[in-house]
Amino acid sequence: MSPFRRRAALVTGGAGGIGAAISARLKSDGFRVIVLDQHPADPEIADRSCVIDLADAARTKALCAELTRDEEITCLVNNVGIVSPALLEEVALEDFDPMMHLNLRASLICAQAILPGMKARGGGRIVMNTSRVSRGKERRTLYSATKGAAQAMARTWALELGPEGITVNCVAPGPIGTEAFWRNNPPEAPATQEIIGNIPVRRVGTGADVANAVSFFCAPEAGFVTGQTLFVCGGVTVG
């Protein structure tokens, strides 16, 4: 078993939605939780909350440098992300850079910042919150590109960092009942019922479902699992 220990966990986009569930779970697991988000995190789920636009590369680099000086970060959860649904013909090129910068570049910046500390401590955990849309979904050209790229990046990192005792894995959620999901899919709407009916377990997932998977990948006992993508989707990706 690697010498990895639960010390501080850095969670991007950890103030709301799925990110908040992940932050809360890691805190209950014994991590000191540091949240980077455009909104402040609830003190109940975060020991340290940093308000920042993670699409701003310079500010993100500066903050990560400060955090690595102050904190013993042994776990990184790259969770932050935005989506701009559009059919191919309607994809706006001006959405390309913002989505790539936030959904993908921020993960790279944070990982580069925390690596020296993880290596010095003999191990660590990196988890990417991606999505089942990497398997294909209508109106998700840019979003699926960022999530598919994150999964490919994670596999590369897993190969490079395995000898250092650092694992890198992805959690890929399917339909999760966040506020945004229910706002776009009213529970009583026939289209929503069709979505639920097509989920083998016949329910929409919760933030806690995703957080359970993240918790596993962040555990000391998960040191022999790396380069993997776990679909938390109720079985949607099976058929």
JOPE-V749459 format. One record per helix or strand of 2 or more residues. SS is the DSSP state (H for helix, E for strand). FROM is the first residue (numbers start at 1). LEN is the number of residues. If there is no record, write none. Layout:
# JOPE-V749459
ss=SS from=FROM len=LEN
ss=SS from=FROM len=LEN
This chain:
# JOPE-V749459
ss=E from=8 len=5
ss=H from=17 len=13
ss=E from=32 len=6
ss=E from=48 len=4
ss=H from=57 len=14
ss=E from=73 len=6
ss=H from=88 len=3
ss=H from=94 len=27
ss=E from=124 len=6
ss=H from=132 len=4
ss=H from=141 len=24
ss=E from=166 len=8
ss=H from=179 len=6
ss=H from=190 len=8
ss=H from=207 len=12
ss=H from=220 len=3
ss=E from=229 len=4
